[in-house]
Amino acid sequence: MSSILVTGATGHIGGDVLRQLITSGRHPRAMSRKPGPLRSFEGVEWVYGDLLVPESLDAALEAIDTVFLVWLGPLAAAAPAIARIATHDRHVVLLTSPHQTPHPFFQQPNGLRAVHAGVERLIVDSGLRWTFLRPGPFAVNCVYWWGDQIRAGDVVRWTYAGAETAPIHEHDIASVAVRALTEDGHAGMDYFITGPEALTQRRQVEILGDVIGRSLRFEELPRDAGKKLMTTTMPPAVADMLLDAYAASVGLPALVTPTVEQVSGTPALTFAQWVADHADRFH
């Protein structure tokens, strides 16, 4: 019988968590509002559940002692869901964000910070055992931000070429999650997770080109033009938050942590490896 429940099971991180749990010999239970796609995962018990409908969680939580929680809803809806999860002495591994990290990139005001902080507070106050995972910028973001431009030509138009981040492979986030879900000693731990190297946005584009065999060029846009372009793929508030984060971090080194290797025992994967793993998304 499954003892691990994975929410957000059809997402980038949740899907990788499932794959790694199966590879390690576990048989997780995967929860989704649309569980049909989960049938393709052998060794997974899939169930319907909606974190915004707390009564739908009871069947999904039956006999579960560890939960991988991805919260994407409004903060107002979190308390009933957390209360349902807390009906037994469970361990919750929460995918959250580094909103507490003292670096300008992570300190720009945005609504998601308040949601993450509120969900964390509810979990701590509930008496649940917890582990918080705080990944930095996802490497996969470049597909959504730059993918169309790369598929159409050899120029990536974006802002703040010199702003550094340490993009992280979703596999590494999942690796830390799986350790926390399956091993003792992670309750009460707060893990800030990054990729292994600080890279400017210009350098990330160069690496993309090197790996996919194309000569890509970064063309830096002024803020207003950049925002106009960015809002074709994201809400204006998110674009403003990113622009503020980039602007505040130009000239500062990105934070790089050894957390992935310390927790999983394996060095974090490079951005070049991430591109190699996803090269088909740029053709």
N, C-alpha and C positions, 0 to 999 in steps of 0.2 A: 504494500500500500504506500502511496506517496506521503511523504512527510514534509516536502518542500513545495510551497505554492509560489509560482512566478506570475506576477501581474505585468501588464504591458508586454505580453508574450509575443505579440506580432511586431514589436518595434525593433530598432537596431540593437539596443542593449539587451532587452528581454530575450530576443531570439538567440543571441550569442550565449546568454546565460543558459538557456535550454540546451543548446548544442554541447556546451562544455560539461553541464551536469550529466548528460547522457553519456558522453565520452568517458567520464569518471566512474561510470557504472551506476549512477543514480537514475531513478524513475520519477521525475518531477511531475507535478500537476500544473497545468498552464491555464490561466484564466483570461478570457477575452469576451468582449461584447459580441464579437463575431468569430467564434472559435473554429469555423470551417477550415481556414488555412492551416491550422495546427495539426490537422490530420496527417500532413506530410512529415511530421516529426515522429519517427518510430520510438517507442519507449516513453512517450508522453501521454499522460492522462489529461485530456482537455475537458474543460468545464466552462459553462457560461457564468459570467459574473460581471457586475458593473459597480465600480467603486462609488458612483453617484447614486446608486440604489442599494442602500445598506442591507436590506432584507435579502437581496440576491447573493450576499456573500456567505450566508450560513452553510450552504451545501459545499461551496468551494473551500471553506475553512475547516470542514470536518476532518479530524485526525491530523491536521497540519500543525507542526510546531515551529516552522520557520517560514517567513514570508519575504520575498523580494518585492519591494513596493516601489512603483513608479506612479507618482501623483501628478496628474495633468489637469485636474479640475480646479474650480475656485476654492479658496480657503474656507468659505462658509459651509461647504459640503464635506469638509474633511473630518470634523468632529464625530459625526455619526459613524463614518467608516472606520475611524481609528478605534472608537468604542467597541465596534463589532469585532475587530481584530483582537482587541484586548480582553475578550471574554475568557481567554485561556492564557496561560503563561507562555507566550510566544516570543520569538526573537524576530525582530523586523530589521531587514537590511534595506535602508532607504536610499534611493538615487536622488540626491539633492544637488546643491551647487556650492561653489566656494565664496558665498556672499560674505563670509566672515573673514576672508583672507585679506590681510593689509597690503594690497597692491592696487594702484589706481585702476587697472583694467577691470577688477572685480568689484569696485566700489561705486560704480555709476548707478544712480537711482533707477529702479524699474520695478514694475509690479510683481515680477516673478520672484524677486528677492523676498518680498513680504510674504508671498505664499509659502516659499520654502521654509522661511524662519517660523511661520505659524504652524506648519505641519510638523516640523521638528519639535516645537514646544509641546504640541498635543501628544506626540509619541512619548516624550520624556515624562510628561505629567501623568500619562496613562499607567505608568508602572511597567510597561513593556521593556524587555531587553532590546537594545538597539545598537545598530552600527550605521554610521552616516558615511556615504560615499560622495565625495565632492570632486567630480572631474572638472578639469579645465576645458578649454574649447575643444570640441569634437573635430577630428580630422574630416569626418564625413560632411561637415558644413560646406566644404569647398565644392562639393557636387552641386549643391543648391545655389550657391553664390556665383560660381564661375563655370559650371558645367556647360550651360547653354553657349557661353562665349567661346569656350574651348572647342566645342563641337562645331561651331560655325566659323572659326578662324584661329589665328595665332596670337591675338592680342587679348589680354585680360584687363579690362578697365575697372578700376576700383580705387578706393581712397587709402591714404596713409600707408604708402609702400613700406616705410621704415618701421611700422609698429610690429613688435615681436609678440608671438605667442608660442606655446609649446603644445601643438596639437596632439591629441591622444587617439589612438586606435581603439575602436569600440571593443575589440577582442580583449584589450588590457583592462578596460573597465569591468567587463564581464569576468575576467580572471580573478580580480580582487573580490568581486561580488560572490563568486563561487566559493572562494576560500572562506569568506565570512559566513556563507550559508551552510557550509559543511564541516567546519572545524571549530573547536573550542578556542577561546581566547580573544575573540573579536568583539564581544559585547562591550559596549561603552566606548568603542574606538571611533575616532573621527578622522577619516582618511582623505587627505587632499591629494588627488591623482593627476599627474600630467604626463605628457609624452617625454621622451628622453633628451630633447634638444630644443633650444630657443631658436626660432626662425622668424625672420621678417616676412611680411606678406609677399614681398618681391621674391625672396628666396624660395618660398613655398611654390610660387608659380614656376620658377626655374626648375625646381625638382620635379614638378609635375611634367614639364616638357621633357626633361632628361629621361624619365621613366617610361613615358609613352612614346618616346622617339620623335618629338616635335620641338621646334625652336619657338618657345612661347615668350612673349614679351609683356611686362607689366606696364601699363600706362596709367599714371597717377591722375586721378580726377580731383578737382576742388570739391569741398564738402557739399555744396549745393547740388552740383551735378551728380556726385556720388549718391546722395540721398535720393535723388530722382530715380536713378537706376536701381538702387536697393529696394525701393518701395514697389517695384514690379514683382518682387518675390517675398516681401515681408511687410507687416504693418508699419506705418510711420513711427510709432513709438519704439518698436524694436530697432528700426534703422537709427533713430536718434541715440538710443542706448549704445549700440555698437560704435557709432561714430564718436560719441563721447569717450567710450572706452579706448578706442584706437588713439584719439587725440591725446588723452591723458597718459598713455603709455609710450608714446614716441620718445626715443632716446633712453628709455629704461629697459633693462634686461627683463625678459619674461622669467617668471618663477618656474623652476624645474625641480621636481621632487623625485626621490628614489623609491617612492611608495610602492609602485607596481612590483619592482624586484623584491623589496623587503617583504611584501605580503605574499606574492605568488611564487617567489623563488626564481622567476625568469625575468630578464631585462625587458623593459618596455620596448615595444616595436617602434621603429623610426617612421617618420612621415613618408619616406621613400618606400618602405615596405607597405604602408597603407595604400599608397598609389598603385603599387604593383598588384595588390589584392583586389583593387577596384578599377583597374585600368579600362575595363570594358565600358564603364560609365562615362568615359570621355571620348568615345569613338562614335 
